[in-house]
Amino acid sequence: MALDDKAANTGQDLGGKVKEAAGKVTGNRDLEAEGKGDQASASVKQAGEKIKDAAKDILS
């Protein structure tokens, strides 16, 4: 996984956690849901990067 991709995915995950927490504190369900969505998106991207890395290892 490229370091910049890994950092971007981690940043998106952390941003999602912040949004989710802010939504819970303020009672803003839309913000909370957006945060959860950001976290899910980051997880999918991380899984895709891991698959690419595994494929490179197999083909090498």
C-alpha positions, 0 to 999 in steps of 0.5 A: 500500500502506498504510504500516501494512500495509507495516510489519506485513508487513515485521515478519512477514518479519523475525520469520520470518527470526529464527525460521528462523535460531534454528531452524537454530542450535538444530537445531529444524526446526519453528521453522525451518519456522515461520519460513519459513512466516511469510516466505511469508505476508508475501510473499503479503500484500505481493503482494496489497497491490501488486495492490490498489495497481495496481488503484487506479492503473488505476481512477484 
